[in-house]
Amino acid sequence: MTRILYIDDEDDIREIAELSLEMDAEFDVRLCASGQEALAVAPHWKPALILLDVMMPQMDGPATLATLREHEELRSTPVVFITARTQAAEREALLALGAIGLIGKPFDPMTLAATVRDYLP
Amino acid sequence: MTAQAFELLRGKFRERATVHVGALEQALATGDRHTITSIAHKLHGSGSSFGFPEITGYAEPLEAAAEDGAAGEVLRSLAEPLLAELKRIAQAV
């Protein structure tokens, strides 16, 4: 099973993301509602890939990514930002932070799993 | 995802539409730009995922305008179709 960690402060988005990702029978999905929660979960659960919402209160996506990278076991974990930001400059800035890709919001729940699968080695 | 599961999620989105209407109307009345932006961002980023592309379509320009500091009357004008669609969706529950 491939562990996928999905981090988003919005509970309805987490719900649909979970159902969408579980369309891939190989995915073991875990949800976190904040960057802080993810920091408590990820070092121990060791996901194969992290899907990270950008706009979250208290600790946003970029701040969460930077803090996740302070953990040796997560330094190489691929991270994909989930964002509704469509401006090219904003997207480039997010990628420059070290994410391997971006998935736009709103995402298509019927293809999210396949899109995520494409990011896996 | 089964069709049944998706419909359950759509139902939850419909139920929350009334809450969004109230919060958005209140924010527009008080000029609470932060809340307007927050609600518009949430709906922009989720509407289509739940099978309500019009919600995404109406929320995006409202979010952009709120972030750009548009005047209250502009925000109210942009919010009108979004509020109308949210009310329509809520009535379908």
Backbone of each chain as ProteinMPNN parsed JSONL, in Angstrom:
{"seq_chain_A": "MTRILYIDDEDDIREIAELSLEMDAEFDVRLCASGQEALAVAPHWKPALILLDVMMPQMDGPATLATLREHEELRSTPVVFITARTQAAEREALLALGAIGLIGKPFDPMTLAATVRDYLP", "coords_chain_A": {"N_chain_A": [[0.851, -1.199, 0.0], [0.445, 2.222, -0.724], [1.267, 5.035, 1.011], [-0.566, 7.944, 1.415], [-0.648, 11.22, 2.404], [-2.967, 13.654, 3.154], [-3.385, 17.049, 3.481], [-5.417, 19.531, 4.636], [-7.358, 22.306, 5.598], [-10.07, 22.41, 5.269], [-12.977, 20.694, 5.913], [-14.886, 19.512, 4.2], [-13.567, 19.348, 1.8], [-11.494, 17.63, 2.51], [-12.978, 15.318, 2.917], [-14.014, 14.679, 0.36], [-11.664, 14.403, -1.014], [-10.528, 12.205, 0.247], [-12.323, 10.114, -0.43], [-11.989, 10.216, -3.166], [-9.243, 9.626, -3.532], [-9.148, 7.077, -2.539], [-10.187, 5.632, -4.55], [-8.132, 4.532, -5.866], [-7.01, 1.491, -5.254], [-4.606, 0.858, -4.133], [-3.848, 2.889, -2.52], [-3.271, 4.105, 0.702], [-4.848, 6.177, 2.702], [-4.463, 9.102, 4.622], [-5.707, 11.719, 6.621], [-5.126, 15.149, 7.459], [-5.96, 18.032, 9.324], [-4.588, 20.339, 9.544], [-1.436, 22.119, 9.366], [-0.022, 21.825, 11.712], [-1.118, 19.465, 12.797], [-0.308, 17.685, 10.854], [2.444, 17.714, 11.247], [2.634, 16.312, 13.554], [1.859, 13.824, 12.778], [3.103, 12.95, 10.335], [6.009, 12.407, 10.598], [6.057, 9.952, 11.886], [4.277, 8.27, 10.547], [5.194, 8.296, 7.995], [4.595, 9.031, 5.09], [4.355, 8.192, 1.583], [3.906, 10.156, -0.173], [2.955, 13.549, 0.008], [0.102, 15.521, 0.02], [-0.624, 18.846, -0.055], [-2.422, 21.494, 1.088], [-2.445, 24.93, 0.221], [-3.461, 27.419, 1.25], [-4.009, 27.817, 4.447], [-5.145, 28.427, 7.769], [-3.25, 29.805, 10.514], [-0.836, 28.013, 10.117], [0.406, 27.988, 7.031], [0.517, 26.315, 3.771], [3.191, 26.546, 2.549], [4.714, 27.158, 4.905], [4.245, 24.886, 6.373], [5.44, 22.961, 4.739], [8.135, 23.742, 4.878], [8.643, 23.253, 7.579], [8.114, 20.532, 7.774], [10.28, 19.569, 6.346], [12.308, 19.83, 8.116], [12.432, 17.545, 9.489], [14.307, 14.702, 9.406], [13.443, 12.266, 8.313], [11.55, 13.06, 6.545], [12.675, 14.584, 4.676], [13.067, 13.973, 2.025], [10.586, 13.34, 1.122], [8.186, 13.426, -1.358], [6.261, 16.287, -2.119], [3.19, 17.638, -3.034], [1.608, 20.553, -3.864], [-1.692, 21.706, -3.21], [-3.806, 23.875, -4.717], [-5.815, 26.817, -5.27], [-4.813, 28.895, -6.552], [-4.146, 30.538, -9.531], [-2.489, 32.161, -10.983], [0.429, 32.348, -12.928], [2.889, 33.211, -11.905], [2.527, 32.928, -9.16], [2.227, 30.187, -8.968], [4.686, 29.319, -9.871], [6.268, 30.298, -7.844], [5.454, 28.69, -5.73], [6.317, 26.176, -6.567], [9.021, 26.647, -6.521], [9.578, 26.421, -3.882], [10.068, 23.83, -3.4], [8.202, 21.855, -3.842], [7.04, 19.064, -5.779], [5.105, 19.324, -7.596], [1.918, 20.738, -8.612], [-1.502, 20.659, -7.848], [-4.505, 21.716, -9.082], [-7.17, 23.504, -7.482], [-10.636, 23.886, -7.954], [-10.391, 20.353, -7.724], [-10.834, 17.519, -9.912], [-12.78, 15.043, -8.733], [-12.955, 12.524, -9.798], [-10.627, 11.991, -11.125], [-8.528, 12.516, -9.471], [-7.059, 10.557, -8.033], [-5.649, 9.212, -10.064], [-4.114, 11.303, -11.034], [-2.502, 11.827, -8.834], [-1.181, 9.387, -8.66], [0.464, 9.588, -10.881], [2.437, 11.231, -9.935], [3.96, 9.693, -8.353], [6.97, 7.803, -7.869]], "CA_chain_A": [[0.0, 0.0, 0.0], [1.183, 3.488, -0.817], [0.69, 5.975, 1.985], [-0.775, 9.305, 0.937], [-1.103, 12.123, 3.463], [-3.662, 14.817, 2.583], [-3.455, 18.097, 4.506], [-6.298, 20.614, 4.21], [-8.138, 22.759, 6.752], [-11.502, 22.383, 4.986], [-13.379, 19.306, 6.119], [-15.585, 18.925, 3.053], [-12.536, 19.016, 0.809], [-10.818, 16.414, 2.979], [-13.878, 14.182, 2.708], [-14.093, 14.278, -1.042], [-10.324, 13.963, -1.398], [-10.336, 10.841, 0.755], [-13.084, 9.199, -1.28], [-11.378, 10.233, -4.497], [-7.959, 8.928, -3.505], [-9.38, 5.652, -2.257], [-10.537, 4.952, -5.798], [-6.953, 3.725, -6.156], [-7.027, 0.488, -4.186], [-3.277, 0.746, -3.549], [-3.588, 4.042, -1.661], [-3.669, 4.141, 2.104], [-4.993, 7.629, 2.819], [-4.642, 9.673, 5.961], [-6.056, 13.128, 6.502], [-4.787, 16.065, 8.548], [-6.718, 19.273, 9.171], [-3.715, 21.507, 9.715], [-0.005, 21.847, 9.308], [0.404, 21.34, 13.039], [-1.504, 18.059, 12.92], [0.556, 16.927, 9.94], [3.769, 17.606, 11.853], [2.551, 15.28, 14.584], [1.553, 12.535, 12.146], [3.957, 12.557, 9.216], [7.307, 11.774, 10.906], [5.864, 8.576, 12.355], [3.52, 7.509, 9.562], [6.085, 8.261, 6.843], [3.883, 8.884, 3.826], [5.137, 8.153, 0.348], [3.669, 11.427, -0.847], [2.122, 14.467, 0.795], [-0.696, 16.515, -0.7], [-0.605, 19.936, 0.925], [-3.171, 22.696, 0.747], [-1.608, 26.117, 0.379], [-4.033, 28.426, 2.148], [-4.552, 27.295, 5.708], [-4.901, 29.387, 8.857], [-2.128, 29.584, 11.447], [0.362, 27.55, 9.41], [-0.017, 27.74, 5.649], [1.205, 25.228, 3.097], [4.642, 26.749, 2.502], [5.302, 27.045, 6.244], [4.17, 23.468, 6.737], [6.476, 22.256, 3.977], [9.446, 24.08, 5.441], [8.797, 22.586, 8.88], [8.214, 19.089, 7.515], [11.63, 19.286, 5.847], [13.245, 19.817, 9.251], [12.487, 16.163, 9.957], [15.179, 13.958, 8.489], [12.7, 11.209, 7.622], [10.634, 13.655, 5.576], [13.423, 15.521, 3.837], [12.95, 13.594, 0.607], [9.206, 12.963, 0.799], [7.611, 14.322, -2.361], [5.109, 17.088, -1.712], [2.434, 18.293, -4.107], [0.706, 21.568, -3.339], [-3.053, 21.791, -3.717], [-4.045, 25.307, -4.656], [-6.742, 27.458, -6.187], [-4.072, 29.996, -7.177], [-3.99, 30.232, -10.953], [-1.493, 33.017, -11.608], [1.652, 31.601, -13.221], [3.957, 33.623, -10.992], [2.264, 32.321, -7.847], [2.478, 28.758, -9.08], [6.141, 29.151, -9.953], [6.82, 30.548, -6.502], [5.171, 27.503, -4.915], [7.218, 25.101, -7.011], [10.385, 26.997, -6.109], [9.736, 26.048, -2.482], [10.504, 22.443, -3.309], [7.165, 20.887, -4.193], [7.301, 18.44, -7.083], [4.021, 19.637, -8.508], [0.738, 21.45, -8.126], [-2.818, 20.203, -8.309], [-5.391, 22.853, -8.952], [-8.486, 23.416, -6.868], [-11.23, 22.612, -7.544], [-9.903, 19.189, -8.46], [-11.84, 16.583, -10.396], [-12.688, 13.895, -7.822], [-12.887, 11.267, -10.544], [-9.281, 11.785, -11.684], [-7.499, 12.903, -8.506], [-6.194, 9.424, -7.713], [-4.755, 8.979, -11.199], [-3.178, 12.429, -11.068], [-1.538, 11.607, -7.751], [-0.402, 8.219, -9.057], [1.476, 10.056, -11.837], [3.524, 11.9, -9.216], [4.739, 8.715, -7.599], [8.074, 7.224, -8.668]], "C_chain_A": [[0.887, 1.25, 0.0], [0.504, 4.51, 0.082], [0.641, 7.388, 1.421], [-1.327, 10.139, 2.092], [-1.715, 13.354, 2.816], [-3.887, 15.832, 3.687], [-4.284, 19.266, 3.988], [-7.177, 21.008, 5.393], [-9.645, 22.634, 6.514], [-12.022, 20.953, 5.003], [-14.119, 18.703, 4.931], [-14.61, 18.561, 1.936], [-11.8, 17.755, 1.227], [-11.683, 15.185, 2.702], [-13.876, 13.719, 1.266], [-12.731, 13.808, -1.536], [-10.089, 12.523, -0.956], [-11.055, 9.823, -0.114], [-12.455, 9.094, -2.659], [-10.096, 9.405, -4.521], [-8.144, 7.435, -3.281], [-9.938, 4.907, -3.464], [-9.339, 4.152, -6.307], [-6.788, 2.755, -4.98], [-5.67, 0.332, -3.491], [-2.975, 1.883, -2.57], [-4.131, 3.81, -0.258], [-3.667, 5.621, 2.475], [-5.169, 8.046, 4.274], [-4.828, 11.175, 5.797], [-5.553, 13.915, 7.704], [-5.463, 17.399, 8.276], [-5.86, 20.531, 9.297], [-2.262, 21.094, 9.552], [0.492, 21.285, 10.625], [0.082, 19.856, 13.213], [-0.599, 17.193, 12.045], [1.948, 16.724, 10.536], [3.793, 16.554, 12.95], [2.426, 13.884, 13.968], [2.667, 12.063, 11.214], [5.29, 11.903, 9.605], [7.18, 10.311, 11.323], [5.203, 7.711, 11.29], [4.294, 7.342, 8.262], [5.334, 8.05, 5.522], [4.834, 8.825, 2.64], [5.018, 9.457, -0.416], [2.729, 12.257, 0.017], [1.406, 15.434, -0.148], [-0.999, 17.632, 0.288], [-1.342, 21.158, 0.408], [-2.3, 23.919, 1.018], [-2.171, 27.075, 1.427], [-4.699, 27.76, 3.336], [-4.264, 28.32, 6.792], [-3.75, 28.933, 9.753], [-0.834, 29.18, 10.727], [-0.037, 27.184, 7.987], [0.822, 26.628, 5.025], [2.712, 25.412, 3.042], [5.328, 26.615, 3.859], [5.302, 25.595, 6.702], [5.261, 22.688, 6.025], [7.849, 22.497, 4.583], [9.675, 23.345, 6.756], [8.874, 21.074, 8.72], [9.646, 18.72, 7.12], [12.678, 19.308, 6.962], [13.367, 18.418, 9.847], [13.268, 15.346, 8.936], [14.393, 12.928, 7.684], [11.747, 11.754, 6.562], [11.355, 14.553, 4.575], [13.253, 15.234, 2.354], [11.53, 13.231, 0.203], [8.643, 13.929, -0.229], [6.344, 15.001, -1.843], [4.493, 17.738, -2.938], [1.502, 19.299, -3.454], [-0.658, 21.451, -4.007], [-3.465, 23.256, -3.6], [-5.071, 25.781, -5.668], [-6.065, 28.639, -6.897], [-3.775, 29.644, -8.628], [-2.948, 31.089, -11.639], [-0.168, 32.258, -11.756], [2.765, 31.939, -12.236], [3.782, 32.997, -9.611], [2.582, 30.838, -7.877], [3.977, 28.471, -9.154], [6.783, 29.338, -8.587], [6.602, 29.336, -5.595], [6.11, 26.358, -5.292], [8.649, 25.372, -6.568], [10.651, 26.651, -4.649], [10.117, 24.583, -2.302], [9.424, 21.415, -3.562], [7.463, 20.301, -5.565], [6.198, 18.739, -8.082], [2.899, 20.383, -7.814], [-0.501, 20.771, -8.677], [-3.78, 21.342, -8.05], [-6.676, 22.515, -8.21], [-9.425, 24.281, -7.713], [-10.689, 21.448, -8.373], [-11.093, 18.338, -8.905], [-11.759, 15.335, -9.519], [-12.555, 12.558, -8.553], [-11.483, 10.986, -11.081], [-8.175, 12.086, -10.691], [-6.536, 11.751, -8.228], [-5.186, 9.163, -8.832], [-3.704, 10.084, -11.304], [-2.092, 12.238, -10.01], [-0.623, 10.429, -8.098], [0.74, 8.64, -10.001], [2.65, 10.75, -11.156], [4.42, 10.922, -8.463], [5.822, 8.115, -8.476], [7.701, 5.844, -9.189]], "O_chain_A": [[1.933, 1.299, 0.648], [-0.681, 4.807, -0.072], [1.655, 7.951, 1.008], [-2.351, 9.796, 2.682], [-1.063, 14.027, 2.018], [-4.502, 15.525, 4.708], [-3.903, 19.919, 3.016], [-7.684, 20.144, 6.108], [-10.423, 22.741, 7.462], [-11.581, 20.108, 4.224], [-13.996, 17.505, 4.675], [-14.812, 17.582, 1.218], [-11.511, 16.9, 0.389], [-11.175, 14.139, 2.299], [-13.752, 12.529, 0.979], [-12.649, 12.916, -2.38], [-9.52, 11.721, -1.698], [-10.484, 8.801, -0.493], [-12.397, 8.014, -3.247], [-9.891, 8.586, -5.417], [-7.367, 6.626, -3.789], [-10.139, 3.694, -3.411], [-9.5, 3.211, -7.083], [-6.468, 3.161, -3.863], [-5.582, -0.247, -2.408], [-1.963, 1.846, -1.87], [-5.27, 3.386, -0.061], [-2.609, 6.245, 2.554], [-5.914, 7.432, 5.039], [-4.196, 11.813, 4.954], [-5.552, 13.415, 8.829], [-5.533, 17.844, 7.13], [-6.359, 21.649, 9.169], [-1.907, 19.915, 9.592], [1.325, 20.38, 10.651], [0.903, 19.087, 13.713], [-0.18, 16.108, 12.448], [2.558, 15.672, 10.346], [4.838, 15.973, 13.244], [2.837, 12.891, 14.568], [3.116, 10.92, 11.296], [5.669, 10.912, 8.981], [8.106, 9.525, 11.126], [5.542, 6.536, 11.151], [4.086, 6.382, 7.52], [5.443, 6.986, 4.912], [5.953, 9.334, 2.685], [5.896, 9.823, -1.198], [1.829, 11.729, 0.668], [2.026, 16.075, -0.996], [-1.568, 17.386, 1.351], [-0.941, 21.776, -0.579], [-1.504, 23.92, 1.957], [-1.477, 27.488, 2.356], [-5.799, 27.216, 3.238], [-3.245, 29.01, 6.739], [-3.349, 27.77, 9.715], [0.144, 29.928, 10.734], [-0.734, 26.194, 7.763], [1.718, 26.074, 5.662], [3.449, 24.516, 3.451], [6.404, 26.024, 3.954], [6.248, 25.135, 7.342], [5.931, 21.851, 6.631], [8.627, 21.563, 4.775], [10.779, 22.866, 7.016], [9.613, 20.408, 9.444], [10.155, 17.673, 7.522], [13.806, 18.854, 6.767], [14.289, 18.139, 10.613], [12.926, 15.31, 7.754], [14.655, 12.74, 6.496], [11.198, 10.989, 5.769], [10.727, 15.198, 3.735], [13.29, 16.145, 1.527], [11.294, 12.851, -0.944], [8.625, 15.136, 0.008], [5.486, 14.376, -1.22], [5.191, 18.313, -3.772], [0.7, 18.941, -2.592], [-0.769, 21.144, -5.194], [-3.471, 23.814, -2.502], [-5.189, 25.237, -6.765], [-6.675, 29.298, -7.739], [-3.221, 28.583, -8.918], [-2.553, 30.787, -12.765], [0.292, 31.608, -10.818], [3.495, 31.056, -11.787], [4.753, 32.59, -8.973], [3.14, 30.296, -6.923], [4.467, 27.502, -8.573], [7.72, 28.628, -8.223], [7.466, 28.997, -4.787], [6.631, 25.661, -4.422], [9.402, 24.443, -6.274], [11.803, 26.592, -4.22], [10.446, 24.146, -1.199], [9.693, 20.215, -3.503], [8.066, 20.96, -6.412], [6.331, 18.447, -9.27], [2.927, 20.622, -6.607], [-0.534, 20.359, -9.836], [-3.862, 21.866, -6.94], [-7.195, 21.402, -8.295], [-9.005, 25.35, -8.154], [-10.548, 21.561, -9.591], [-12.191, 18.425, -8.356], [-10.75, 14.631, -9.562], [-12.09, 11.575, -7.975], [-11.184, 9.852, -11.454], [-6.998, 11.932, -11.019], [-5.323, 11.955, -8.192], [-4.008, 8.921, -8.569], [-2.545, 9.821, -11.626], [-0.91, 12.462, -10.27], [0.581, 10.485, -7.849], [1.847, 8.106, -9.919], [3.735, 10.846, -11.731], [5.5, 11.283, -7.997], [5.63, 7.937, -9.679], [8.5, 5.207, -9.877]]}, "seq_chain_B": "MTAQAFELLRGKFRERATVHVGALEQALATGDRHTITSIAHKLHGSGSSFGFPEITGYAEPLEAAAEDGAAGEVLRSLAEPLLAELKRIAQAV", "coords_chain_B": {"N_chain_B": [[-15.054, 5.976, -6.241], [-18.326, 5.662, -5.193], [-21.463, 6.359, -6.828], [-23.424, 6.884, -5.011], [-21.988, 7.649, -2.715], [-20.858, 10.02, -3.647], [-23.158, 11.527, -4.065], [-24.017, 11.803, -1.467], [-22.014, 13.469, -0.455], [-22.472, 15.713, -2.049], [-24.925, 16.378, -1.055], [-24.234, 17.18, 1.533], [-22.773, 19.441, 0.879], [-24.808, 21.024, -0.153], [-26.321, 21.38, 2.148], [-24.626, 22.961, 3.644], [-24.682, 25.234, 2.191], [-26.568, 27.138, 2.977], [-25.47, 28.117, 5.305], [-23.194, 29.343, 4.288], [-24.422, 31.349, 2.78], [-25.59, 32.985, 4.754], [-23.3, 33.778, 6.208], [-21.814, 35.083, 4.226], [-23.531, 37.154, 3.421], [-23.675, 38.599, 5.798], [-20.995, 39.355, 6.067], [-20.702, 40.975, 3.826], [-22.435, 43.014, 4.464], [-21.21, 44.187, 6.642], [-18.803, 44.87, 5.664], [-16.663, 43.146, 5.934], [-13.957, 42.239, 4.755], [-12.037, 40.242, 4.928], [-13.48, 37.94, 5.67], [-15.187, 37.746, 3.498], [-13.352, 37.201, 1.467], [-12.346, 34.784, 2.414], [-14.585, 33.056, 2.371], [-15.246, 33.155, -0.334], [-12.912, 32.12, -1.432], [-12.94, 29.504, -0.419], [-15.269, 28.475, -1.634], [-14.692, 28.845, -4.311], [-12.608, 27.041, -4.576], [-13.838, 24.606, -4.17], [-16.412, 24.224, -5.247], [-16.774, 23.11, -7.954], [-15.664, 20.6, -7.555], [-17.595, 19.309, -6.137], [-19.541, 19.063, -7.955], [-20.776, 21.444, -8.644], [-20.181, 23.585, -10.676], [-20.901, 26.207, -11.244], [-20.808, 27.552, -8.864], [-18.055, 27.633, -8.327], [-17.357, 29.202, -10.532], [-18.672, 31.671, -10.015], [-17.59, 32.365, -7.584], [-14.854, 32.755, -7.94], [-14.221, 35.337, -9.282], [-15.181, 37.019, -7.286], [-13.548, 36.432, -5.112], [-11.082, 37.282, -6.165], [-11.573, 40.013, -6.534], [-12.1, 40.852, -3.928], [-9.645, 40.393, -2.735], [-8.146, 42.211, -4.128], [-8.97, 44.569, -3.094], [-11.373, 45.74, -3.868], [-14.186, 47.983, -4.043], [-16.971, 48.094, -1.73], [-19.488, 48.069, -3.029], [-18.875, 46.93, -5.438], [-18.086, 44.39, -4.645], [-20.492, 43.491, -3.571], [-22.021, 43.397, -5.849], [-20.673, 41.475, -7.342], [-21.063, 39.351, -5.67], [-23.721, 38.757, -5.847], [-24.719, 36.855, -7.915], [-23.49, 34.581, -6.919], [-24.593, 34.273, -4.368], [-27.235, 33.896, -5.122], [-27.066, 31.447, -6.466], [-26.157, 29.781, -4.431], [-28.382, 29.878, -2.756], [-30.246, 28.68, -4.382], [-29.194, 26.117, -4.612], [-29.326, 25.342, -1.949], [-32.059, 25.207, -1.549], [-32.681, 22.986, -2.887], [-32.28, 20.888, -1.258]], "CA_chain_B": [[-16.113, 6.544, -5.4], [-19.629, 5.276, -5.722], [-22.379, 7.466, -7.098], [-24.13, 7.142, -3.751], [-21.084, 8.412, -1.838], [-20.738, 11.355, -4.207], [-24.404, 12.236, -3.8], [-24.013, 12.149, -0.041], [-21.154, 14.645, -0.308], [-23.185, 16.842, -2.654], [-25.96, 16.751, -0.098], [-23.59, 17.946, 2.602], [-22.441, 20.76, 0.317], [-26.08, 21.762, -0.214], [-26.706, 21.752, 3.522], [-23.748, 24.032, 4.099], [-24.892, 26.419, 1.355], [-27.306, 28.127, 3.766], [-24.5, 28.719, 6.228], [-22.363, 30.252, 3.486], [-25.242, 32.508, 2.426], [-25.683, 33.847, 5.938], [-21.989, 34.345, 6.538], [-21.409, 36.012, 3.172], [-24.385, 38.342, 3.514], [-23.231, 39.339, 6.983], [-19.684, 39.944, 5.771], [-20.911, 42.071, 2.862], [-23.122, 44.11, 5.168], [-20.288, 44.826, 7.585], [-17.541, 45.191, 4.994], [-15.631, 42.244, 6.447], [-13.279, 41.781, 3.536], [-11.323, 38.985, 5.213], [-14.45, 36.843, 5.62], [-15.635, 37.634, 2.102], [-12.277, 36.514, 0.746], [-12.248, 33.411, 2.911], [-15.723, 32.283, 1.864], [-15.114, 33.056, -1.785], [-11.807, 31.199, -1.707], [-13.405, 28.146, -0.108], [-16.237, 28.051, -2.643], [-13.933, 28.774, -5.572], [-11.793, 25.834, -4.577], [-14.568, 23.366, -3.902], [-17.686, 24.088, -5.944], [-16.75, 22.157, -9.065], [-15.358, 19.258, -7.053], [-18.838, 18.721, -5.66], [-20.503, 19.054, -9.049], [-21.428, 22.745, -8.739], [-19.206, 24.453, -11.326], [-21.311, 27.614, -11.217], [-20.321, 28.094, -7.594], [-16.662, 27.981, -8.572], [-17.319, 30.291, -11.499], [-19.096, 32.927, -9.391], [-16.75, 32.678, -6.423], [-13.499, 33.16, -8.329], [-14.049, 36.787, -9.411], [-15.426, 37.67, -5.991], [-12.308, 36.267, -4.342], [-10.053, 38.145, -6.75], [-11.919, 41.407, -6.264], [-11.937, 41.103, -2.488], [-8.201, 40.454, -2.469], [-7.616, 43.416, -4.768], [-9.45, 45.75, -2.39], [-12.494, 46.364, -4.569], [-15.156, 48.669, -3.187], [-18.059, 47.27, -1.24], [-20.566, 47.905, -4.006], [-18.375, 45.979, -6.444], [-18.149, 43.071, -4.028], [-21.899, 43.096, -3.469], [-22.464, 43.074, -7.207], [-20.075, 40.18, -7.709], [-21.586, 38.307, -4.78], [-25.142, 38.484, -6.133], [-24.996, 35.556, -8.548], [-23.023, 33.503, -6.037], [-25.619, 34.105, -3.341], [-28.431, 33.33, -5.765], [-26.814, 30.032, -6.754], [-26.115, 29.08, -3.14], [-29.761, 29.737, -2.283], [-30.899, 27.701, -5.24], [-28.676, 24.802, -4.215], [-29.826, 25.039, -0.606], [-33.478, 24.886, -1.644], [-32.807, 21.679, -3.512], [-32.067, 19.859, -0.228]], "C_chain_B": [[-17.451, 6.152, -5.998], [-20.48, 6.518, -5.961], [-23.111, 7.861, -5.821], [-23.276, 7.992, -2.809], [-20.964, 9.856, -2.333], [-21.998, 12.167, -3.934], [-24.527, 12.628, -2.327], [-23.174, 13.402, 0.202], [-21.817, 15.879, -0.894], [-24.284, 17.322, -1.708], [-25.403, 17.571, 1.051], [-23.236, 19.339, 2.115], [-23.695, 21.619, 0.26], [-26.488, 22.244, 1.171], [-25.889, 22.931, 4.028], [-23.966, 25.324, 3.323], [-25.603, 27.512, 2.143], [-26.378, 28.856, 4.727], [-23.637, 29.726, 5.482], [-23.139, 31.503, 3.104], [-25.274, 33.494, 3.595], [-24.383, 34.546, 6.253], [-21.56, 35.379, 5.502], [-22.241, 37.287, 3.218], [-23.971, 39.213, 4.692], [-21.908, 40.059, 6.693], [-19.815, 41.111, 4.794], [-21.536, 43.284, 3.561], [-22.167, 44.883, 6.073], [-18.958, 45.213, 6.934], [-16.38, 44.348, 5.485], [-14.952, 41.56, 5.258], [-12.585, 40.429, 3.748], [-12.271, 37.795, 5.102], [-14.971, 36.65, 4.207], [-14.604, 36.849, 1.307], [-12.222, 35.043, 1.134], [-13.359, 32.532, 2.346], [-15.587, 32.087, 0.361], [-14.003, 32.076, -2.164], [-12.242, 29.754, -1.51], [-14.335, 27.632, -1.216], [-15.596, 27.943, -4.024], [-13.212, 27.429, -5.673], [-12.539, 24.533, -4.405], [-15.792, 23.148, -4.775], [-17.696, 23.012, -7.02], [-16.475, 20.743, -8.595], [-16.623, 18.538, -6.6], [-19.932, 18.747, -6.735], [-21.302, 20.331, -9.173], [-20.457, 23.743, -9.382], [-19.599, 25.925, -11.311], [-20.823, 28.286, -9.944], [-18.863, 28.513, -7.743], [-16.561, 29.194, -9.47], [-17.692, 31.638, -10.907], [-18.157, 33.346, -8.264], [-15.389, 33.221, -6.824], [-13.354, 34.676, -8.496], [-14.306, 37.544, -8.118], [-14.172, 37.588, -5.135], [-11.239, 37.233, -4.848], [-10.314, 39.613, -6.419], [-11.714, 41.76, -4.794], [-10.463, 41.233, -2.142], [-7.581, 41.732, -3.03], [-8.114, 44.698, -4.117], [-10.595, 46.465, -3.075], [-13.487, 46.959, -3.575], [-16.311, 47.744, -2.832], [-19.145, 47.034, -2.266], [-20.151, 46.934, -5.118], [-18.484, 44.563, -5.89], [-19.594, 42.597, -3.932], [-22.423, 42.692, -4.839], [-21.93, 41.713, -7.634], [-20.65, 39.041, -6.884], [-23.013, 37.901, -5.139], [-25.39, 37.133, -6.8], [-24.546, 34.377, -7.694], [-24.073, 33.214, -4.961], [-26.874, 33.46, -3.931], [-28.253, 31.834, -6.013], [-26.76, 29.218, -5.466], [-27.535, 28.863, -2.611], [-30.518, 28.692, -3.099], [-30.481, 26.282, -4.84], [-29.255, 24.394, -2.856], [-31.297, 24.62, -0.647], [-33.718, 23.516, -2.243], [-32.637, 20.548, -2.504], [-33.376, 19.147, 0.096]], "O_chain_B": [[-17.665, 6.306, -7.2], [-20.249, 7.577, -5.377], [-23.381, 9.039, -5.589], [-23.769, 8.931, -2.186], [-20.968, 10.795, -1.537], [-21.922, 13.352, -3.61], [-25.085, 13.676, -2.001], [-23.567, 14.285, 0.965], [-21.742, 16.964, -0.318], [-24.535, 18.521, -1.584], [-26.022, 18.539, 1.492], [-23.382, 20.312, 2.853], [-23.654, 22.806, 0.586], [-26.942, 23.376, 1.34], [-26.396, 23.791, 4.748], [-23.498, 26.386, 3.734], [-25.277, 28.69, 1.996], [-26.495, 30.065, 4.928], [-23.377, 30.823, 5.976], [-22.582, 32.601, 3.102], [-25.013, 34.686, 3.427], [-24.355, 35.745, 6.529], [-21.009, 36.423, 5.85], [-21.702, 38.384, 3.069], [-23.926, 40.438, 4.577], [-21.737, 41.229, 7.039], [-19.117, 42.117, 4.925], [-21.194, 44.43, 3.269], [-22.307, 46.094, 6.245], [-18.096, 45.812, 7.576], [-15.233, 44.792, 5.453], [-15.329, 40.468, 4.833], [-12.558, 39.585, 2.852], [-11.924, 36.768, 4.518], [-15.175, 35.519, 3.765], [-14.952, 35.936, 0.558], [-12.068, 34.17, 0.281], [-13.114, 31.411, 1.901], [-15.789, 30.986, -0.152], [-14.146, 31.299, -3.108], [-11.946, 28.888, -2.333], [-14.201, 26.498, -1.675], [-15.927, 27.05, -4.805], [-13.214, 26.777, -6.717], [-11.94, 23.461, -4.484], [-16.176, 22.005, -5.021], [-18.532, 22.109, -6.996], [-16.994, 19.786, -9.17], [-16.711, 17.312, -6.671], [-21.1, 18.483, -6.45], [-22.393, 20.323, -9.742], [-19.965, 24.647, -8.707], [-18.733, 26.799, -11.359], [-20.465, 29.463, -9.957], [-18.48, 29.61, -7.337], [-15.778, 30.107, -9.21], [-17.089, 32.652, -11.261], [-17.955, 34.536, -8.021], [-14.828, 34.062, -6.122], [-12.445, 35.259, -7.905], [-13.711, 38.596, -7.882], [-13.782, 38.57, -4.504], [-10.577, 37.913, -4.064], [-9.397, 40.356, -6.07], [-11.214, 42.836, -4.466], [-10.08, 42.089, -1.345], [-6.618, 42.265, -2.479], [-7.733, 45.793, -4.531], [-10.775, 47.668, -2.888], [-13.611, 46.507, -2.437], [-16.591, 46.763, -3.52], [-19.673, 45.927, -2.372], [-20.984, 46.21, -5.664], [-18.923, 43.649, -6.588], [-19.883, 41.427, -4.185], [-23.191, 41.737, -4.956], [-22.652, 40.904, -8.217], [-20.716, 37.902, -7.346], [-23.459, 36.815, -4.771], [-26.19, 36.342, -6.301], [-25.147, 33.303, -7.739], [-24.395, 32.059, -4.685], [-27.489, 32.591, -3.314], [-29.177, 31.049, -5.797], [-27.259, 28.093, -5.417], [-27.851, 27.796, -2.084], [-31.323, 27.927, -2.568], [-31.309, 25.376, -4.746], [-29.626, 23.239, -2.65], [-31.725, 23.772, 0.136], [-34.807, 22.953, -2.129], [-32.826, 19.381, -2.845], [-33.399, 18.25, 0.938]]}, "name": "protein", "num_of_chains": 2, "seq": "MTRILYIDDEDDIREIAELSLEMDAEFDVRLCASGQEALAVAPHWKPALILLDVMMPQMDGPATLATLREHEELRSTPVVFITARTQAAEREALLALGAIGLIGKPFDPMTLAATVRDYLPMTAQAFELLRGKFRERATVHVGALEQALATGDRHTITSIAHKLHGSGSSFGFPEITGYAEPLEAAAEDGAAGEVLRSLAEPLLAELKRIAQAV"}
